[in-house]
Amino acid sequence: MPRFFAALMRHGQYQQAPDTPGAHQPYPLTPAGEAQARRGAGSLLEIAHREGWRVDRVVDSSTILRAWQTATLSTRVFATRLGGAFRVTPFMELAERSVGSAANLTMGQIRSVVEGDPRCDELPRGWKSKSKFRLPLPGAESLYEAGERAARKVEERMAELAGEADGDTVRLFVGHGGTFRHAAVHLGVLDLDEAPKLSMHHCRPVVLERLDDGRWKRVAGQWKVR
């Protein structure tokens, strides 16, 4: 029976606004981030070659620019090394956690907005890294909720792949550290209390195998310890 693998890769470094937690920032990769993307694609090819896996010709990515750029650069590396055409398919479900109407505000501005709203309680210390905390603002979601939607999309796309491929195959998913860590929680690969203690290295894939019984396990790559 063929085996199927999802390689979760965090985007490369980008031109991030300082002290701003809104992960939907629309800024591009830095030159260093572009280099990370190329290296990350190369490292996935090395893993696939070593294990005898085919690299799927579709790369799924978040719709946010830095992830899409990372995915696009990865397809170019794949095409150069393997030949043939590769393409990127973007999905909003793979995007990072939304802070809703606080998008692209600084930490201080967010605190001021919440303190100025008589309907809101005081923000807890370290709220940004709390898995189940959701800002009390329109459109906001928790990291746990973001991970749930991403996990559903990964499950859906990998089920489709399993119905199409006839050999051991790995598909690259490019997105964001917080969302992917919490997707791993929903996929049963991480415990919820582990997720806040971990992060993801830029463009270093963590590879999960989709087992025949629907369970998942990590088979390659490492989480980053905070």
Secondary structure by P-SEA (a helix, b strand, c coil): cbbbbbbbbbbcccccccccccccccccccaaaaaaaaaaaaaaaaaaaaabbbbbcbbbbcccaaaaaaaaaaaaaaaaacccbbbbbbbcccccccccccccccaaaaaaaaaaccccccccccccccccccccccccccaaaaaaaaaaaaaaaaaaaaaccccbbbbbbbbbaaaaaaaaaaacccccccccccccccccccccccccccbbbbcccccccc
